[in-house]
Amino acid sequence: MNITSIVIIKRVIGFTCVILLLLTNVYAQENEISIDLELVSVWESEYQPSPQGLIKGDTLPEIINFEFIVYNHTDKALMFGSNSHLYYHPDWNNSEYGEIGRFLMINGADTISLYTKMSGLGANTLYDNEVIWGSIESFHDLETHPVFRPFFNRWNYVGKDRGKELYNYLKDCQFLYVPIPADYQRRLDKFEDKSMINQITYPRDTIQIKKKDPFEIIVSDSEEEYYIYPPISIKQDE
């Protein structure tokens, strides 16, 4: 075997080891932390959806809330967060750790970073899970490059099937959590006792979020009436 062949073989082995190491790290990360989308609620208000005026009983979605449950599958303390309000309102910044991570809702060409807010980032030693709320709401939209308002404007039409169409859209969405390593590292650097870092688990890779099965949404209005979609009859047909 000549020298060139030996070099090629070594490179192939080295490359294979790197790939296996990366795959092992991703697998380990998935075993450490998982996220479920437990609840989706849509708040609608009466709004003039067309030049013809409001049809009685017609509404327009104004807020969509998402409840995410973050599970810690280790014996270590969990450090987890999301603070995208820093992205949507940089002038309201009250966090020294940055955005920390983003919850993304993806459907076709749509990629929307849900609005989240938190004031601090610590290591949770009391519970095995944490609840994080994300939302889509016009009030928290960017003024220069709005994201939420154009999304809601898609549903700006008269029709009784809006709940069904919203449900189908959200059901087809993929949800991801994307950590920002530099923000987590900034927090870790603040620990005076560096040995504590080994006792903390935190997200280092993108996490695929699992939607509740069967998936459903709660739709409510300004009169505090609500319904769950899909109704039981449709669930049975499925």
C-alpha positions as CSV (number, residue, x, y, z in Angstrom):
1,M,0.0,0.0,0.0
2,N,1.5,3.3,-1.0
3,I,1.7,6.5,1.0
4,T,-1.2,8.2,-0.9
5,S,-3.5,5.3,-0.1
6,I,-2.7,5.4,3.5
7,V,-3.3,9.2,3.7
8,I,-6.7,8.8,2.0
9,I,-7.7,6.0,4.3
10,K,-6.8,8.0,7.4
11,R,-8.8,11.0,6.1
12,V,-11.8,8.8,5.5
13,I,-11.6,7.3,9.0
14,G,-11.1,10.7,10.5
15,F,-14.1,12.2,8.6
16,T,-16.2,9.2,9.6
17,C,-15.3,9.7,13.3
18,V,-16.3,13.3,13.1
19,I,-19.7,12.4,11.6
20,L,-20.3,9.8,14.3
21,L,-19.3,12.2,17.0
22,L,-21.8,14.9,15.7
23,L,-24.6,12.3,15.4
24,T,-23.8,11.1,19.0
25,N,-24.0,14.7,20.3
26,V,-27.3,15.3,18.6
27,Y,-28.7,12.1,19.9
28,A,-27.5,12.8,23.4
29,Q,-29.0,16.3,23.3
30,E,-32.4,14.9,22.2
31,N,-32.2,12.5,25.1
32,E,-31.5,15.3,27.5
33,I,-34.2,17.8,26.6
34,S,-37.5,17.5,24.7
35,I,-40.4,19.9,24.1
36,D,-44.1,19.3,23.6
37,L,-46.6,21.8,22.2
38,E,-49.4,21.1,24.7
39,L,-52.0,23.9,24.0
40,V,-52.9,26.3,21.2
41,S,-55.6,28.9,21.9
42,V,-56.9,31.5,19.4
43,W,-58.5,34.7,20.6
44,E,-60.8,36.4,18.1
45,S,-62.5,39.7,18.2
46,E,-65.2,41.4,16.2
47,Y,-63.5,43.3,13.4
48,Q,-64.7,44.6,10.1
49,P,-63.3,42.0,7.7
50,S,-64.5,43.5,4.4
51,P,-65.7,46.8,2.9
52,Q,-69.2,45.4,3.1
53,G,-69.0,45.6,6.9
54,L,-69.2,43.2,9.7
55,I,-71.4,40.2,9.3
56,K,-73.0,39.3,12.6
57,G,-71.1,36.6,14.3
58,D,-68.0,37.0,12.1
59,T,-64.6,37.6,13.8
60,L,-60.9,37.9,13.1
61,P,-58.1,36.2,15.0
62,E,-56.0,38.7,17.0
63,I,-53.9,36.6,19.3
64,I,-52.7,33.0,19.1
65,N,-51.0,31.5,22.2
66,F,-48.8,28.5,22.3
67,E,-48.0,26.5,25.5
68,F,-44.7,24.7,25.3
69,I,-43.6,22.2,28.0
70,V,-39.9,21.7,28.2
71,Y,-38.9,18.3,29.7
72,N,-35.6,17.6,31.4
73,H,-34.6,14.0,31.1
74,T,-31.4,14.2,33.1
75,D,-30.4,14.5,36.8
76,K,-28.9,17.9,36.1
77,A,-30.4,21.3,36.5
78,L,-32.2,22.7,33.5
79,M,-31.2,26.0,32.0
80,F,-33.7,27.0,29.3
81,G,-35.2,30.2,28.0
82,S,-36.5,32.3,25.1
83,N,-36.7,36.1,25.0
84,S,-37.7,37.1,21.4
85,H,-39.2,40.3,22.7
86,L,-35.7,41.6,22.4
87,Y,-36.0,41.1,18.7
88,Y,-39.4,42.6,18.3
89,H,-38.8,45.4,20.8
90,P,-35.1,46.0,21.2
91,D,-35.9,49.3,22.9
92,W,-37.7,47.4,25.7
93,N,-34.6,45.4,26.5
94,N,-34.6,44.3,30.2
95,S,-32.4,41.2,29.7
96,E,-28.7,41.0,29.9
97,Y,-28.6,37.6,28.2
98,G,-30.1,38.5,24.8
99,E,-32.7,36.4,22.9
100,I,-31.5,33.1,24.3
101,G,-33.5,31.0,21.8
102,R,-36.4,31.2,19.4
103,F,-39.5,29.2,18.9
104,L,-40.1,29.0,15.2
105,M,-43.4,28.1,13.5
106,I,-42.8,26.9,9.9
107,N,-45.3,26.2,7.2
108,G,-44.3,26.2,3.6
109,A,-42.6,29.6,2.9
110,D,-43.7,30.9,6.3
111,T,-41.1,31.0,9.1
112,I,-42.4,33.0,12.1
113,S,-40.5,33.6,15.3
114,L,-43.1,33.5,18.1
115,Y,-43.1,36.3,20.7
116,T,-41.7,35.2,24.0
117,K,-40.6,37.2,27.1
118,M,-38.6,36.4,30.2
119,S,-36.5,38.6,32.5
120,G,-33.8,36.1,33.6
121,L,-32.1,32.9,32.8
122,G,-31.3,30.5,35.7
123,A,-30.7,26.9,36.4
124,N,-33.9,25.1,37.4
125,T,-33.2,22.7,40.2
126,L,-36.8,22.3,41.6
127,Y,-38.7,20.8,38.7
128,D,-38.2,18.4,35.8
129,N,-40.0,20.6,33.3
130,E,-40.7,24.2,32.5
131,V,-43.6,25.9,30.8
132,I,-42.8,28.6,28.1
133,W,-45.5,30.6,26.4
134,G,-45.1,31.9,22.8
135,S,-47.6,34.0,20.9
136,I,-48.6,35.7,17.7
137,E,-50.2,39.1,18.5
138,S,-50.3,42.3,16.6
139,F,-49.4,44.5,19.6
140,H,-45.9,43.0,19.7
141,D,-45.2,43.2,16.0
142,L,-42.2,45.0,14.4
143,E,-43.0,48.5,13.3
144,T,-40.6,48.6,10.4
145,H,-41.0,45.0,9.1
146,P,-44.2,43.6,10.5
147,V,-44.6,39.9,10.8
148,F,-47.7,39.2,12.9
149,R,-50.1,41.7,11.3
150,P,-49.6,40.4,7.7
151,F,-50.2,36.9,9.0
152,F,-53.5,37.9,10.6
153,N,-54.5,39.8,7.5
154,R,-54.6,36.5,5.6
155,W,-57.7,35.6,7.6
156,N,-59.3,39.0,6.9
157,Y,-62.3,37.7,5.0
158,V,-65.9,36.8,5.7
159,G,-66.5,33.1,6.3
160,K,-67.6,30.6,8.8
161,D,-64.8,28.1,8.1
162,R,-62.0,30.2,9.5
163,G,-61.6,28.0,12.6
164,K,-61.2,25.0,10.4
165,E,-58.7,26.7,8.1
166,L,-56.7,28.0,11.0
167,Y,-56.7,24.5,12.5
168,N,-55.5,22.9,9.3
169,Y,-52.8,25.5,8.9
170,L,-51.5,25.1,12.5
171,K,-51.8,21.3,12.3
172,D,-49.5,21.4,9.2
173,C,-46.9,23.6,10.9
174,Q,-43.6,22.4,12.1
175,F,-42.3,23.8,15.4
176,L,-38.7,24.2,16.3
177,Y,-36.7,25.6,19.2
178,V,-33.4,27.2,18.0
179,P,-31.0,28.1,20.8
180,I,-28.6,30.9,20.5
181,P,-25.3,29.4,21.9
182,A,-23.6,32.8,22.5
183,D,-26.5,33.9,24.8
184,Y,-26.3,30.7,26.8
185,Q,-22.5,31.0,27.0
186,R,-22.9,34.5,28.3
187,R,-24.9,33.2,31.2
188,L,-22.6,30.3,31.9
189,D,-19.6,32.7,32.0
190,K,-21.3,34.5,34.9
191,F,-21.0,31.4,37.2
192,E,-18.2,32.1,39.6
193,D,-18.0,28.4,40.5
194,K,-17.2,26.9,37.0
195,S,-17.7,23.3,38.4
196,M,-21.5,24.1,38.4
197,I,-21.5,24.1,34.6
198,N,-21.1,20.4,34.6
199,Q,-24.3,20.0,36.6
200,I,-26.4,21.9,34.1
201,T,-28.1,20.8,30.9
202,Y,-29.1,23.3,28.3
203,P,-30.0,23.2,24.6
204,R,-27.1,23.3,22.2
205,D,-28.8,22.0,19.1
206,T,-32.1,22.7,17.4
207,I,-35.0,20.8,19.0
208,Q,-37.9,19.4,17.0
209,I,-41.1,20.1,19.0
210,K,-43.7,17.4,19.3
211,K,-47.3,18.5,18.8
212,K,-50.0,17.1,21.1
213,D,-51.8,14.2,19.5
214,P,-54.7,14.5,18.8
215,F,-54.0,18.1,17.8
216,E,-56.7,20.6,18.6
217,I,-57.2,24.3,19.2
218,I,-59.3,26.4,21.5
219,V,-61.0,29.3,19.9
220,S,-62.5,32.1,22.1
221,D,-63.9,35.5,21.5
222,S,-64.4,38.9,23.3
223,E,-67.6,37.6,24.9
224,E,-65.7,34.8,26.6
225,E,-67.4,32.1,24.6
226,Y,-65.2,29.4,23.3
227,Y,-65.2,26.1,21.4
228,I,-62.7,23.4,20.7
229,Y,-61.8,22.5,17.1
230,P,-62.1,19.9,15.7
231,P,-65.4,18.9,17.3
232,I,-65.9,15.4,18.6
233,S,-67.9,14.4,15.5
234,I,-65.0,15.3,13.2
235,K,-62.4,13.5,15.5
236,Q,-64.5,10.3,15.2
237,D,-64.6,10.6,11.5
238,E,-60.8,10.9,11.3
